[in-house]
């Protein structure tokens, strides 16, 4: 049985396995190549980028239970340590 991931979970798997920071474009390409999530949206990159931003630590959100990612450069993210 194939594991079904959410968009955020798929991005977490990609970043964990890569063990490096990545851009949303790179994350999307890896999600697709590994078939971790099937995007049905017309703009899958926009959807992924939105989910990453929603779960990125910023200010007080850094302590939020929804914070998973950390922005470390222009449009480059890694898992929150």
C-alpha atoms as a printed R data frame, in Angstrom:
   type eleno elety resid chain resno      x      y       z
1  ATOM     1    CA   UNK     A     1  0.000  0.000   0.000
2  ATOM     2    CA   UNK     A     2  1.378  3.403  -0.994
3  ATOM     3    CA   UNK     A     3  1.643  6.024   1.731
4  ATOM     4    CA   UNK     A     4 -0.432  9.121   1.049
5  ATOM     5    CA   UNK     A     5  1.198 12.361   2.123
6  ATOM     6    CA   UNK     A     6 -0.131 15.871   2.546
7  ATOM     7    CA   UNK     A     7  1.726 18.577   0.633
8  ATOM     8    CA   UNK     A     8  3.548 19.639   3.802
9  ATOM     9    CA   UNK     A     9  4.451 16.056   4.705
10 ATOM    10    CA   UNK     A    10  5.771 15.419   1.203
11 ATOM    11    CA   UNK     A    11  7.940 18.556   1.411
12 ATOM    12    CA   UNK     A    12  9.229 17.412   4.823
13 ATOM    13    CA   UNK     A    13 10.195 14.016   3.380
14 ATOM    14    CA   UNK     A    14 12.049 15.689   0.510
15 ATOM    15    CA   UNK     A    15 13.956 18.078   2.769
16 ATOM    16    CA   UNK     A    16 14.775 15.346   5.274
17 ATOM    17    CA   UNK     A    17 16.140 13.042   2.584
18 ATOM    18    CA   UNK     A    18 18.045 15.833   0.827
19 ATOM    19    CA   UNK     A    19 19.581 17.027   4.103
20 ATOM    20    CA   UNK     A    20 19.997 20.503   2.617
21 ATOM    21    CA   UNK     A    21 17.979 23.639   1.961
22 ATOM    22    CA   UNK     A    22 15.975 23.743  -1.260
23 ATOM    23    CA   UNK     A    23 13.782 26.080  -3.269
24 ATOM    24    CA   UNK     A    24 10.086 25.311  -3.710
25 ATOM    25    CA   UNK     A    25 10.803 24.516  -7.390
26 ATOM    26    CA   UNK     A    26 13.383 21.888  -6.398
27 ATOM    27    CA   UNK     A    27 11.055 20.474  -3.758
28 ATOM    28    CA   UNK     A    28  8.218 20.264  -6.292
29 ATOM    29    CA   UNK     A    29 10.381 18.458  -8.841
30 ATOM    30    CA   UNK     A    30 11.420 15.897  -6.227
31 ATOM    31    CA   UNK     A    31  7.857 15.397  -4.967
32 ATOM    32    CA   UNK     A    32  6.748 14.724  -8.545
33 ATOM    33    CA   UNK     A    33  9.667 12.445  -9.435
34 ATOM    34    CA   UNK     A    34  9.080 10.360  -6.311
35 ATOM    35    CA   UNK     A    35  5.279 10.495  -6.666
36 ATOM    36    CA   UNK     A    36  4.877 11.642  -3.070
37 ATOM    37    CA   UNK     A    37  1.855 13.807  -3.841
38 ATOM    38    CA   UNK     A    38 -0.355 14.307  -6.881
39 ATOM    39    CA   UNK     A    39 -1.069 17.968  -7.521
40 ATOM    40    CA   UNK     A    40 -4.377 18.613  -9.223
41 ATOM    41    CA   UNK     A    41 -4.106 22.403  -9.173
42 ATOM    42    CA   UNK     A    42 -3.347 24.488 -12.256
43 ATOM    43    CA   UNK     A    43 -0.429 26.089 -10.397
44 ATOM    44    CA   UNK     A    44  1.181 23.379  -8.255
45 ATOM    45    CA   UNK     A    45  4.242 25.507  -7.523
46 ATOM    46    CA   UNK     A    46  2.019 28.270  -6.164
47 ATOM    47    CA   UNK     A    47  0.138 25.788  -3.981
48 ATOM    48    CA   UNK     A    48  3.377 24.290  -2.639
49 ATOM    49    CA   UNK     A    49  4.904 27.717  -2.029
50 ATOM    50    CA   UNK     A    50  1.755 28.795  -0.153
51 ATOM    51    CA   UNK     A    51  1.826 25.709   2.074
52 ATOM    52    CA   UNK     A    52  5.525 26.152   2.804
53 ATOM    53    CA   UNK     A    53  5.029 29.816   3.731
54 ATOM    54    CA   UNK     A    54  2.034 28.951   5.901
55 ATOM    55    CA   UNK     A    55  4.238 26.551   7.857
56 ATOM    56    CA   UNK     A    56  7.380 28.702   7.998
57 ATOM    57    CA   UNK     A    57  8.697 30.034  11.298
58 ATOM    58    CA   UNK     A    58  8.548 33.823  11.441
59 ATOM    59    CA   UNK     A    59  8.704 35.836  14.628
60 ATOM    60    CA   UNK     A    60  6.133 34.469  17.063
61 ATOM    61    CA   UNK     A    61  5.155 31.712  14.628
62 ATOM    62    CA   UNK     A    62  8.558 30.151  15.297
63 ATOM    63    CA   UNK     A    63  7.045 28.721  18.460
64 ATOM    64    CA   UNK     A    64  3.837 27.676  16.744
65 ATOM    65    CA   UNK     A    65  3.047 23.988  16.430
66 ATOM    66    CA   UNK     A    66  2.422 24.537  12.701
67 ATOM    67    CA   UNK     A    67  5.933 25.863  12.005
68 ATOM    68    CA   UNK     A    68  7.915 23.226  10.122
69 ATOM    69    CA   UNK     A    69 10.152 25.188   7.755
70 ATOM    70    CA   UNK     A    70 12.676 27.973   8.066
71 ATOM    71    CA   UNK     A    71 13.446 30.557   5.368
72 ATOM    72    CA   UNK     A    72 17.227 30.812   5.082
73 ATOM    73    CA   UNK     A    73 17.669 32.790   1.889
74 ATOM    74    CA   UNK     A    74 15.719 34.200  -0.979
75 ATOM    75    CA   UNK     A    75 13.055 31.530  -1.596
76 ATOM    76    CA   UNK     A    76 15.190 28.805   0.010
77 ATOM    77    CA   UNK     A    77 13.874 26.692   2.868
78 ATOM    78    CA   UNK     A    78 15.048 24.004   5.239
79 ATOM    79    CA   UNK     A    79 13.397 22.083   8.028
80 ATOM    80    CA   UNK     A    80 13.104 23.998  11.267
81 ATOM    81    CA   UNK     A    81 15.798 22.779  13.639
